[in-house]
Amino acid sequence: MSDNQEKMALLLESETNFGLSLLRQQDLSNSTIFSPVSIALALSLVHLAAKGETRNQIRDALAKGSTDEEFEAHFSALNSALLNATKGTEVNIANHIFSSDSHPPKPQYLLDAQKLYHANASSLDFSNTDATADAINAFVKENTKGHIKEIVKPLSITPDLIAVLVDFLHAFRATKRFIETDTWQVAQFAYKDDTFSFHVFLPKTRFGLAEALKGLNAATLQQLLANNETELLNVHLPKIHIEIGIRDAFEQNADLSNFADEIYVSKVTHKALIDVDEDGTTAAAATTVDFMTKSAIMHLKEPIVFKADHPFLFVLAKDTHPLFIGTHV
């Protein structure tokens, strides 16, 4: 493995670890779904806005061990790969910066955001809270094909708000692959564009999902996602419909002066949903980051029975990038 390939593998493992760390913060007694990639790409725009320790902390959270240049190259390449999905798999991804007309972003930030992440920008009158919320929600609704209709409310558009960064990912519509370990049975379903796949991780111990997840690390997950052993499977998989919302806040002392002076991240809002049935998979996610002022396949043998009749983990992946991670209970 070349030095470049080794670095890419380490970045992918770090990206995967970010997703697992988010999963471990969820309530595993309920079904859950989120998109590590949607969150990471939104935070990549924050990383671009940040300086000093703030930038270092974001980089280490998403891609520990990378330089700023490696971080940007990694997520820029992932963004481009998703934009170029082909062969019957549709992926809509867009990064958009809605800024207050009273606090425009620095021109260099907008140039870098467009170059690295294909991010476009719009200026809105944030004093008109209804119109601002309507514009942002209409953008998300259109680009997730109506699956996510609202991510901000007029009440969240305050006088101190100066920008909302929106990132969304919508994938939709198989050969079957299978691997098992001492802990898991893993079924993989490949789409027409076989760089996309849906993986179901079924614990061998019935109702043992929480315990099985304790022993699942990023390196192991990457190995299981990379499996390409085809098998004849007799699959019993429940229909899945999960929708969640997540919010988080940042401290005011963050340095985001590459975007504009004297601002901080006040809130990150993430919504994700997934539908899985016999017709395929539809998944959508949207993440917003609010900036505020600081003043404010077949074998001739018996099929393997894969019966997902107790709680399991699932991952929708592009190559082995975990686009969506969730649990079904």
N, C-alpha and C positions, 0 to 999 in steps of 0.2 A: 504494500500500500504506500503510495507516494505521500509526501508531507501534506500536499494539498488535500488529498483524499482523507487522510487522517484528521486534518483540521475540520473538514466538512462533516465527518462522522461524529466528531466531538460536539460540533455545533448542533447537529441533529439530535444527539443524545441530550444535550442541555435543553433544547426546545421541548423534547418529550418530557423531560423531568419537570419543566414548568407546567405542562399539562397535568401531570400526575400530582403535583403539589396543589394545584387548584382542585383536582378531584377529591383529594383527602380533606379538603375544607368543607365539602358538601355533606349534607345529611343523608347517609346511605340507607336510612329507613324509607326514603322516598325515591322515586325515579328522578333522574336529573340528566341534563344535557347542557353542554357549553362548547364553545369553539375556541380552543387555545390559539389557533391561528388568527381568528378575528380579533381577539384581545391583543395578541402579540403585534399584529400589524397596526392596530390603533396606537399601541404604546410605542411602536417604532416612530410614529409621527411625533410623539412626545419626546422620545430620545433625540430626535432631530432638533427639537426646540430647546433641549436642555444643554447645560454646561456643567463642568466640574463634577462634584460628587453626585449631583442629581443624575447626570448622564451615566456615570459609572454604576450607580445603583440599578438603573433601568437595564443597562447592558448586562450586568451580572445576573439579574433576575431572569432574563430571557435567554441569554447565551453566555453563560459564565465561561471565562477564560478567553474570550474573544477581544480583539481590539475594536475600536469604533468603526474602522474601515471594514473589518471582517463581519461585524454585526450588520452594517448597512448592506454589504454585498450579499450576505446570506438571505436576509428578508426581502431585499429587492429581487433576487433571483426567484424566491418562492412566490412572490407576488406576480412576477412575469409568467412563471410556469402555470399558475392558476388561470391567468388571463388567456393562455394559449391551449386550454383543454380542447380536445377534439373527439371525433368518432362517437357522437351520440351522447356524450356527457356534457351537460351544460353547466358552466360555472360562471356566475355573475359576481364580480368582485370590484368594489370601487372604494377609494379613499377620498373623502371630500372634507374640505375645511369651510365651515360656515363662520364667517367672522363679522363682528360688529363694525358697522361703517364708521364708528367713532374710534375704533382701535384696530386699524389695519395691521396685518402681519408684516414683518420685514420682508422686502422683496427677495432677498437671498434665501430666506426660509421657503418661500413659495416655489422658487426655482428648484431648490434641492428636493422638496417634497414631490414635485412633478417628475423630476428626473429619476429619483430612486423608487418612488412608490406610485407613480402615475396619479398623483393626487391633484384634483382640481379644487378651485376655490370659488366661493360666492360671498358677496358682501350683503348683509341684511340690516334692516333697521330693528335692532333688538328692543327698542322701546315699544314697538308694536309686538307684544308677546304672542298674541294669537296668530298673527301672520307668520312670525318666525317659527313657531312650533309647527304650524301647518306646512311650511316649506320643507322643514327637516323631515317631518313624518311622511310627507308625500314622496320625498326622495327615497327614503328607506322602503316604503310600501311598493313603489314602482320597481325598485331594483331587487327586491326579494319576491317579486311576482305576487304581491299581496299577502305573503305568509306572515310578515311582521308589519302591522298597520300603525303602530305607535311606539315611539321610544322616548319622546320627550313630551311634557305637558306645558301649557302656557305658564303655569305657576313656577316652573323651573327656569324660565327665562327671566333673570333678575337684572336690575340696573348694572350690577358689577360684572355680569357675564360678558366676556369679550370674544369668545370663540367656542365653537363646538366642532370637534373632529369626529367624523363619522366614517366607520369602516364596516363593510358588511360582506358576507360570503353566503352565496346561495348555490347549492349543488343539487342536481337532480338527475334522476335519470333525466345467465351468469354462470360464468364457470364457478366451480366450488373447489376450495382447497381446505385442507385439514391438517392440523398438527396437534399433538397432545404432549403435555409434560406431566410431572407428578401432581401438579396442582390444577392444571387447566386442560379443557378441551377447547380448541380454537377453530372455528369455522370461518373461512374467508370467502366472500362473494365478490368476484371481479365484474366490473362494468364493461361496456363496449370499449371505452377508453380504459385499457387495463392498468393504467397508472393510478386509477381510482379503485378503491376496494372497501368493502364493509366487513368488519371483523366482529365476531361474537365470541367473547371469552366466557365460557361456562365453567364455573368451579366444579371440580369432581366431587367435592363434598356438598351435598344438598344444603342450600341456605347458608353456604360458607363464604359468601362474597366478601364481607368485611374482613375476615381473617385472610383470605387469599390475596386481597389487595395489599395487606401489610408486607407481603413478601415480593411484591411486584415493583421492580425498579425500572429506570429508563432503559438500561442496556438490555434487560430481558424483554421488555415490551418491543424494542426495536427488532430483536431477533425473531420474535413471533410475528411481527408485522411483515417481515421480509420473507416469510415462508412461501415457497412456490411449489409445494408438493400437491399435485392434483389427486383427488379421490372422488369416488362415487358416494355421495351422501344422501341419506334419507333425512331431510331436515324438517323439524317441527319447531317453527319460530313464531311467537305471538306477534300480532300486529302491535306496533309501537307508535304511540303519539305522546310526546313529552314537550312541554314548553315551560321555560323558567325565565326569571329575571334576576340579575345580580347587580349590586351597587357597591362601590368602594370609594374611599376618599383619600386624599393626599394631604400632606402637611404644607403649611404656607411658606416654609423656608426654602422650597425648591427653586433652583435657578433655571428659569426657562427663557432667558434673555435672547436666545437665538430667534425665538418667535416674536416676542415683544418685551419691552421692559416692564418690570414690576407686576408680574402675573404669577399665578400658581394654578395647579390643577385642583379643582374643587370636588370633582366627582367623576367616576367612571361608571357608566351604565351599560350592561350587556344583556341582550336577549337572544335566546336560541330556541329553536324547535327542531324536531325531527319526526318524520312519518316513515314507517317501514311497513310495507305489506307486499302482497304477491305481485304488484305492478312495479315495484322498485322502491327507491328511496328518495325522499325529498327532505333536504335539511337547509335550514337558514339560520343566520346569526347576524346580529348587528351590535356594534359597540360604539358608544359615544364617549368622548372625553371632553369635559367642560373646562375651559380656561377662564379664570376670573382675575380681576385686579387684586393686588395684595391689600389695597385699601378695602377691599371687600372679601370441458375437461372429463375423462372416463377410464375405468379399469374393469376388466371382465372378472369381477368378484363380487361378493355380497357387499351391498352398500353399508357404510358406517351409519349407525343411527345417531343423530345429533338432535336431542330433544331438550330444548331450552324451556324447561318447566319449573325452574327456580331462578332466583335473582342472578343476573349476569352483567358483565361489563361489555360495552361495545365501543368500537372506534371506526369512524369513517376517515380514510386516509388517502392522501395523494402521494404516490410512491410510499414512503414510510413516514411522511409528515402527518401527525395526527390533527386533521382538520376539525373533527368533532369528537368529543369523548363524553360518554354518558353511562348511566346505569339504568336497568329496568328491573323493578321489583314487583 
